[in-house]
Amino acid sequence: MSISTDRSPESTLAFRREGYRFIGDHCDRHGSDIFQTRLLLQPTICLRGRPAAELFYDPARFVRHGALPALGRLTLTGVGGVQGLDDAAHRARKAMLMSIMTPAAVRHLGRLFDDEWRARVPAWAESGPVVLHDEVGRMLTRAVCAWAGVPLGGTQVVRRTADLHAMIEAPVAVGPRYWRGLIGRRRAEHWAGDLIERVRHGALPAPEGSALRVIAKHRDGQGRLLPRRIAAVELLNIIRPTVAVDRFVVFAALALHDHPSWRERLRGDERAIEGFGHEVRRYYPLFPAAAARVRHSFEWQGHHFPEGRRVLLGLYATNHHPRLWPEPERFRPERFTDWPGDAFSLLPQGGGDYFTGHRCAGEWLTIELLKRAVTNLTGTMSYRVPPQDLALDLGRMPTLPGSGFVIDGVRRIE
């Protein structure tokens, strides 16, 4: 059976225009969870749904090397990082990153973020309107750097956060957004590389078990230290995605604004807060898709996947698939009340196994930080949301309310 193919000879402009809805809407048009199109002048197979996710995260069928377009490698992930590795090299690098993600370490980062948040509330109360995205980004930068063993002077916080934000904004951008991301990536890699070298030469102490120390001291299968640039990329692969959680925090605040009845329902109920966080990650968009290439030609559900073909799994499309999530366009945290967990249906940060697959190594950090943020938004402070632009443009990737979510009238709840 041939895969349904878009009529357009090139769909890159349509993808940029339709954004997060591109894969889901095209699947609906084709009446299938699989279709083929051309993106960046290459034939590309697009998928959505749980069976598709289970297929996509099968390392016997797909590789990641060369799958992400150059725009993403040069800005978002860096070149040579774990996202583009396969087989033994990937397993060894992923094991190194996952060794940092112990339950105690995850809780420690959560406490550091809590401390940052509570320390900022008095300043917010005195300052007038506050842009939550900007504030949370800087708080996360300070918290994750302290957690990772990375020294960060007070004057560096704004610059480092701006560079990290520029990298997150850039992978599917053109023009100034892309160039800001490229410059931010180069500046951040230089900074991180200097830290790696200082640890290796004994000029900078790094706590045992910290991300900085683990990455600086990691050796590959041949007993060699990672090259400076690759080690810098992996250090940023810890810091950058953690700072990107500021988007989920803004989405959580937006959800609380749009569904105010949840504020009381969440207060003091940790289980409800976790379910609310899962629904925030399902409902709101982060990145639209994940990319891979076919390792060897194979057949799946009667469809032919030729060797080397680029394949995109729609993350947003799967998180909004009506057969997986009834009424997917409604925000319903109660759907997670008795959710048993599933590695292939909730995909805001990828799917599959954390330790051997290409699921985000920092997803546990995201869940912890989002729980802490929701607890603070509902239990430790009160605030007003003045009139502003809170619309989400699903054609802009990644998206965010145009205002960054402004709050004022902040007061601490005693």
Secondary structure, DSSP 8 states (H G I E B T S, - for coil): ----B-SSS--HHHHHHHGGGHHHHHHHHHTSSEEEEEETTEEEEEE-SHHHHHHHT-TTTEE-TTTS-HHHIIIII-TTSGGG--HHHHHHHHHHHHTT--HHHHHHHHHHHHHHHHHHHHHHHHH--EEHHHHHHHHHHHHHHHHHT----GGGHHHHHHHHHHHHH-TT--THHHHHHHHHHHHHHHHHHHHHHHHHTTSS---TT-HHHHHHH-B-TTS-B--HHHHHHHHHHHHHHHHTHHHHHHHHHHHHHH-THHHHHHTT-HHHHHHHHHHHHHHS-S-SEEEEEESS-EEETTEEE-TT-EEEEEHHHHHT-TTTSSSTTS--GGGGTT----TTT--TT--S-TTTSSS-TTHHHHHHHHHHHHHHHHHTEEEE--S------TTSSS---TT--EEEEEEE--
